[in-house]
Every structure is written in C-alpha cells, then in structure tokens.
C-alpha cells in the first residue's frame, strides 16, 4: 500500500519471498487489486483467487473497512 506513495524501503522480513516479489514489481495483479481497494472501488471477492482474497482481506483491515479478528483469513 505504501509503495504507491513512493515508499522504497522498509523494515520487513527479508526472507519473505512473496513480499520481495511484490517489492520488485513481479506481482502487478496484487498491486492493482490493492490500489482498487485504496481508491474505494467495489471488488467482487468471489471472483478472487485464494491468494488475492488474503490480500483483499488484509487491505480491508488496514483501510479500516473491517475489524481485525484472529481468524480473519479463514472467515
């Protein structure tokens, strides 16, 4: 989400391969999904892949659209 606003470095898990791929621009579909959510666009969660759904749910929590729950990825 912050990459959209120019963040080029952060303290993160440097062994998280998925995060590295996103930072290197190798997952544009995930970035596009997050940007759509940030812009307030409606997204049909039933049309998302399993991994996209996890990002969708995470973004909704971070954007304050839903309340965090310990089981949020499973619901």
C-alpha positions in Angstrom: 0.0 0.0 0.0 2.8 2.4 0.9 4.7 1.6 -2.3 2.0 3.5 -4.1 3.1 6.7 -2.3 6.8 6.2 -3.0 8.0 4.0 -0.2 11.2 2.4 -1.4 12.4 0.8 1.7 11.0 -0.7 4.9 11.9 -2.9 7.8 10.4 -6.2 6.8 11.1 -10.0 6.8 13.8 -10.1 4.2 13.2 -13.9 3.8 9.5 -13.4 2.7 9.8 -14.3 -0.9 6.3 -13.1 -1.8 7.0 -9.7 -0.2 10.2 -9.5 -2.2 8.4 -10.3 -5.4 5.8 -7.5 -4.7 8.6 -5.0 -3.9 10.3 -5.9 -7.2 7.1 -5.4 -9.2 6.7 -9.1 -10.0 3.0 -9.2 -8.8 1.3 -6.3 -10.6 -2.1 -8.0 -10.3 -1.8 -7.8 -6.5 -0.8 -4.2 -6.6 -3.6 -3.4 -8.9 -6.1 -5.1 -6.6 -4.8 -3.2 -3.6 -4.9 0.1 -5.5 -8.5 -0.5 -6.5 -9.4 -1.1 -2.8 -7.5 2.1 -1.8 -9.4 4.0 -4.4 -12.7 2.8 -3.0 -13.7 0.6 -6.0 -16.0 -2.3 -5.4 -14.3 -5.6 -5.7 -16.3 -8.9 -6.0 -14.4 -11.1 -3.5 -16.0 -14.2 -5.0 -14.0 -13.6 -8.2 -10.7 -13.5 -6.5 -8.1 -16.3 -6.2 -7.2 -17.7 -2.8 -4.1 -15.5 -2.6 -5.9 -12.4 -3.9 -8.6 -13.0 -1.2 -5.9 -12.9 1.5 -4.6 -9.6 0.2 -8.2 -8.3 -0.1 -9.0 -9.1 3.5 -5.7 -7.7 4.8 -6.2 -4.4 2.9 -9.7 -4.1 4.2 -8.4 -4.4 7.8 -5.6 -1.9 7.1 -8.0 0.6 5.4 -10.4 0.4 8.4 -13.2 -1.2 6.4 -13.4 -4.3 8.6 -12.4 -5.1 12.2 -9.4 -7.4 12.7 -10.1 -10.8 14.0 -7.7 -13.6 14.9 -9.4 -15.8 12.4 -9.8 -13.1 9.7 -8.2 -15.1 6.9 -10.4 -18.1 7.5 -13.7 -16.2 7.5 
